[in-house]
């Protein structure tokens, strides 16, 4: 793939991970749990962290000439 295409794909991946992670995080907060924090909340947090990492990589790749 061309570097510009790779950068665009990385940006889209970051955006999707952040959006799905935020959605899962909110659902994890709203849905009641009987035995402590649920897997949905943890999955949301993990996806947000992965999205932030992909977004940071995207920003660094976009700066390169």
N, C-alpha and C positions, 0 to 999 in steps of 0.2 A: 504494500500500500504506500501511497505517497505520504510524505510527512504531514501535509495539510489535512489529508483525509484521516490520518491516524489521530491528529489533534482534535478534529471534529468528533470522531467516534468517542474519544476519551471524554470530551465535554458532555456528550449525550449520555454516556454511561454514568458519569458523576451526577448529572441531573436526575436520571431515573432512580439511582440508588438513594439520593437524598429525598426525593418525593415519596418513594415507597417506604423508606425508613421513617419519615415523618408521619405518614399515614398509619403505619403499624404502631408507632409510639403512642399516637393519640388513641387508637383503638385499645392498646394495652392499658392505657390509663382509665378509659371509660368503662370497659367491660369488667364486671366484678370477678374477683378471684377468691376462691375459698381457701387455698393453701399457700398464700404468699404471692410474690411477683410471678407472673406467668411468662411462658416462652415467647409470647407475642411482643411483650415489652422489651425483652432482651434482644429478640431478633430485630426490632426497630432500632434499638441503640446500636447494634452491630452494623446494620445497613447505613445508618447515619455516619458512623465512623469511617466505613469503607467509602462512602460517597465523598466525605471530606478529604480523604487521602487521594481519591481519584481526581477531585477538583483541584487540589494542590498540584498534582502532577500535570494536570491540564494547563493550569496557569503558568507553571514553569516551562512547559513545552511551547506555549504560545509566545513566550517572551523571546525564545531563541529565534534568531533571524533565518 
